[in-house]
């Protein structure tokens, strides 16, 4: 995240991301709590988790190569080395 967000704006980005993540977790846990005994079984929860991970993996495999190429074209490839004395 620090590579794509200006350092002075990082607090604002985290200020939006954290509440949205908590909201999505609360909604998911509420759905599970309401529907677990009647509609969901334990196996279904594992299948849902695996499906979500598979969707995220497919999304990243489609999106990240294009972003990497665009970053390399613009010359914004950052090295991991930090300047300074060894």
N, C-alpha and C positions, 0 to 999 in steps of 0.2 A: 504494500500500500504506500509506503513512503516514496517509492519510485514514481508514482503517478499523481501524488497529491503534494502541493506545495507545503513546506513545513509549517508555515503560519496558518494554514487552513486545516491542519490535521485534527485539531480539537473540534472543529465544527463537523468534520466528517464523522469522527467517533461519536459525537453528540447525536447524530442521526442514525448511525448504524446500531448502536447498543439498544436503544428503545425498540427499534424495528425487530431486532433479533429476539428480544424478550417478548414482544407481542406475538411473534410467530410461534415461539415455544409455548406460550400460554394458550394460544388457540389450539395448537396441536394436542397438548396435554388435556385440555378441556374436551376436545373431540374424543380422545381415547377414554377419558373418564365417563363420558355420557354413553358411549356406544360399546364399551368393552364386553360386558357379559352377554348382551343380546346379539350384537352384530359382528363383533370382532373376536377372533381367537388369538392366542399367543403367536401361532404360526403366521397369521395374517400380518401382525405387527412387524415380524421379521421380513416378510415379503414386501411390505410397504417401504421399510427402511432400505432394503436392497434395491428396490425400484427407484427410489429417490437418488441413491448413490449412483446408480447406472445412468439416470438422466443427467445428473451433474457431470459425470465423466464424459458422456457424449457431447454435452454442451461445450465443455472445456476443450475437448479434442477437435471440435469444429471451429471454435473462436480463437483459441490461443495461437495456433500457427499463423493466422493472418495478422494478429497483433504483433507477433515477434518479427515477421517480415517487415511490417510497417515501421517498427521501432528501429530495425537494422537499416532501412532505407534512409531514415531521417538522421541517423548517426547518433542516436541517443542510447546506445548500448553502454551500460554502466559496468565498470569492473568492480570486483569485490575488494580490491586492494584499497587501503586507506593511506593517504600520504602521511609521511612522518618518518621519524628515525626507527630503525629496527633494533 
